[in-house]
Structures are given as structure tokens and as C-alpha cells.
Amino acid sequence: MFYVERLESMLATGRKLPLTSNVVVDQAAALELVDELRRAIPDEIQNARRINAEGERILERAQEEAERIVARAQDQASFLLGEEGLADAAEAEGRRIVGEANAEADAVRRGADEYAVSVLTGLEGDVVRTLQSIRHGLALLDARVAPADGEAEAGGGGAAGPAVADEDDAPRPPA
């Protein structure tokens, strides 16, 4: 910028030619400025190239670092999602197993209850039939004993009549 400002100043302070837009400048000063520009431009170009190359290296390193950060973040996100997904899957599987176990337990309970009702109903029928047989047997025994008691009564005036088994009477031990 320094050289451009000097050239601009030289043109601004130069003598104007009448009726033209031309300016007369000091030839020696102009040539000296051109020489300085020739010497300075390669240095400036070198500096610009160096700055540009350094900027590109910084950008490349920044890009590489950004890619590493993104890759690490993706890996971590995948891991966390996988871990969370695994935990969710395990939790869902656990709920499914508990549900199946509860359903199976309910079915077993219902089956056991139905079996118990069936067995108890059958047992009740057997007990009723056995009780009827016992009462029938007692009635027969009482009927056999009654004629023998009647003979004893006729002979000696004993008890007031034959004993008849009542269905509500408790079973008696044999005599």
C-alpha cells in the first residue's frame, strides 16, 4: 500500500499539461519508485504465498480436527444409542418374560382350581354315596335287631318298641 500511495501522491502533485488530462512527473522519482516496486513485489508475493500456505495448513488442520471431533461424537452417540437401545431392549424383553410368566401362572392357577373343584365334587359324591350306604346298612341292622327285641319284649315286657334307624342318627358301633 505504501508504494501505491507514493505513486498516487506523485501523480497528484505533478504539473498538468494544459488542455489535456496528462500530468508531467519527475522521471527520476518515477523510475526509482518503479525499481522499488520491482524489488518489493517479489517479497510481497513471497509473503502472500507464505501467509496463504500457512492459512491453508491451518485450515487443513482445523478440518482434520473437526473430522476427528465429528467421528468421535458419532462413535460416542452410536455407543450411547447402542447402550440405551440395549438397555431398552433388555427392559422390553424383561417385561415380556414377566408378562408371559404371569399369564402362565394364571393359567396354572385356573387349571389347579378347576382340578380341585373336580376332585372335591367327585369326593363329595363318593362321600354322599358312602353315607347313604352306611345309613342303609344301619337301617338293615336295626330292622334285624328289632324282631329279636320284640321277642324279648313278648316274653318279659321289656322296651317300648323296635328301634328304627333315623337317617340323622349318628353311626353306631356294632353290638
Secondary structure, DSSP 8 states (H G I E B T S, - for coil): -HHHHHHHHHHHHSEE-TTSS-EE--HHHHHHHHHHHHHHHHHHHHHHHHHHHHHHHHHHHHHHHHHHHHHHHHHHHHHHHHHHHHHHHHHHHHHHHHHHHHHHHHHHHHHHHHHHHHHHHHHHHHHHHHHHHHHHHHHHHHHHHHHHHHHHHHHH--SSS-----TTS------
